[in-house]
Amino acid sequence: MDGARIGVSGCAKLWVLAAVLVGLYLALAAPNALAGTAEEINALPTLDALNRNESPLSNSGKWSALAWDNSTSSHNTGRVTEAGWGPSDAFATVNGAYWNPATFSDSSGGGEAAAMTMGIGPGNAERYVALWLDMGSPGSAKSGYQLRWVVTSGSTYAVTLAKFSAGTETVLASASGVSIPVGQTLAISDTGGTVTAWKGSGGSLTQLLTASDSSYSSGYAGIEGSGNISHSTAFKAGALVPPPDTTITAGPKGLVVPNVSFSFSGTNSPSGFECALDSGAFEACGSPKPFSGLGEGSHPFRVRALNGGGADATPAERSFQVVAAAKAVSKVPVLDSFERSEVPLASAKFSKTNWAAAIGGTWIGSYRGYG
């Protein structure tokens, strides 16, 4: 019996170890392209609140109607609404618009993304809303990546991540029974060969679906839907910019007097910096950043760069020790007593003759000094 107990216990430990190793492998194997993408999507500017009372959805020409298959028939821009964009009244009609000032590209930085928030769900079964990315100019057959959520019942949806080519759909990933309550943000991103669907609220997004595909790398972003109930708001679209890395380029370390200054820089075109001293909160700052009248003792300094992708998640940090100016002399290490019998003096750090000449003197050996 004792042997059996030991055997079972040993097996249990092996299973736990195996589970830990598998988890570690999966974590390490996660695609790097997705790191920080949720933060970048949240940092995209809201291009349009989608609260519209005109038809068609125009916004001074920034929006254009979807007109797939070279036809405007049954491809309306959407319903007149002041509560957010919504499909027109006919359930079978496909409605939508695309954002046309410029295209985005996943090859010019961290990637590209589009997002919007669901104000009111599509309503009855089979009605849907969709986000588009890497669309061709609407006027030809459907092309690009589509994130579509279709009502199954209540606030439960079937979600599909697909690509279209010449009007033909290929499903890249899908999930059923997904809860999408009112107020949720849905997003689609393309980060150079990885297409991902996101879902969340309150500025926090998590991965919902992801797939590897590199069929498209640039195009327009847009919205689409069918039915007569849903409202969507806060449309975002744009290029993703990876969060920056920060480097301290100059500043004190070790023992210093109370007045100090730090210089720093950041990668990926930082829009600003935030600094923190000791346990204080981060506050906006510029380079160089001076500090004066610091108290004696140890002081940690932290700085992080900011850009459209957010703040550097690993701020640069440096610690230093402040001593009062009156005490500083006694803290300076003695470099050399000059009571030397070897030549050259101090293992090549000092040269008697060279140093004498540099200060305009002559080495006088008998006096062990300079004249």
Buried (B, 14 or more C-beta within 10 A) or exposed (E): EEEEEEEEEEEEEEEEEEEEEEEEEEEEEEEEBBBBBBBBBBBBEBBBEBBBEEEEBBBEEBBBBBBBBEEBEBBBBBBEBEBBBBBBEEBEBBBBBBBBEEBBBBEEBBBBBBBBBBBBBBBEEEBBBBBBBBBBEBBBBBBBBBBBBBBBEEBBBBBBBBBBBEEEEEEBBBBEEBEBEEEBBBBBBBBBBBBBBBBBBEEEBEBBBBBEBEBBBBBBBBBBBBBBBBBBBBBBBBBBBBBBBBBBEEBBEEBBBBEBEBBBBBBBEBEEBBBBBEEEEBEEBEBEBEBEEBEEEEBEBBBBBBBBBBBBEEBBEBEBBBBEEEEBEEEEEEEEEEEBEEEBBBEEEBBBEEBBEEEEEEBEEEEEEEE
